[in-house]
Amino acid sequence: MRRTRKARLWWLPNGKWQVVFRRGIKVDRRVIHHSRPGAYLDSEEVMAQASLVFTARDVLKVIPVANPFLHLAKCRQLVAKAGFTPVRRKIGWIGFCPESIQWWTRGPIRLLAYAVIQKLFGRRGR
């Protein structure tokens, strides 16, 4: 019987992400740029890059870690859409970042406004 590997995928409020394969502090990978130079690094691109790492490491289950206000649910959907099993764990609070260059990650009202803009107009990033 093959053992199932798990990974945690952290979506951070400053637009960066990291992958952690073990409990503890060791970060296995960080990405701060889109695979296409100059393109906006959105959650879909984060999952696309992470899935390459997960596939190479035989990861089947992923624990998404993100701000629970709107973003965590989206991240779970992206994990499932990429073919991995999203695992729910108590993760604590991932807050907003008042100094973020992404205006929608600075607070809950801004994030809600951004979500509405995305839904209505399909506009993303910047």
Secondary structure by P-SEA (a helix, b strand, c coil): cbbbbbbbbbbccccbbbbbccccccccccccccccccccccaaaaaaaaaaaaaaaccccccccccccaaaaaaaaaaaaacbbbbbcccccccccccccccccccaaaaaaaaaaaaacccccc
